[in-house]
Amino acid sequence: MTKYLFLYWGSPAVQAGWQPSPEEMQQVFAQWQTWKDKFKKQVADVGDGLKPGGKVLKDGGQLTDGPLPEAKEIVTGYSIIQAESIDEAVNVARECPIFAMPGARTEIRELMGY
């Protein structure tokens, strides 16, 4: 099986403004658990969401706040998937609960396997 990285992208404005109620958070977690259970052979690591902000270290040692404030999209989370092919990974991604977030997209990248 090949490993794939799912990078979840979204709008910084949507991510910063998304304040779900406790009931909504329970629904979101339930959707992720259902997805994980349905694809238990493929989901190696369901991953996690990323908090807004952080740091960017650039070549030469320059450290800035990040992600860049002018970014139209940022990585909001990730998962690690095992699949026989990119097509199988895409099928897993199609049912991912990340698409409940407005404007979300999933980037699917094959890992090198070092």
C-alpha angles and dihedrals in degrees: 000000000000122000121232130191116222110204112195114213128193144153116283089222093053092045093048092045097045106104107163121194119244089260091052090049090053089052092049092050090047090053091051091048091050090050091048092049093047092051099033091139091054105036103084093167121004086207124201144264121264123234117234116265131024135146134290118210111200131198107281093037099277109154121201137167112267162261091025111264092227092056113124092201134023136187106263100179148329146224133195115228131188115210141158091235144001088258091058090048090051090052090053090048093051090067097042115130091226088089089072085077110084113253095007122152134182124224112205115206128177113230118232094234099226 
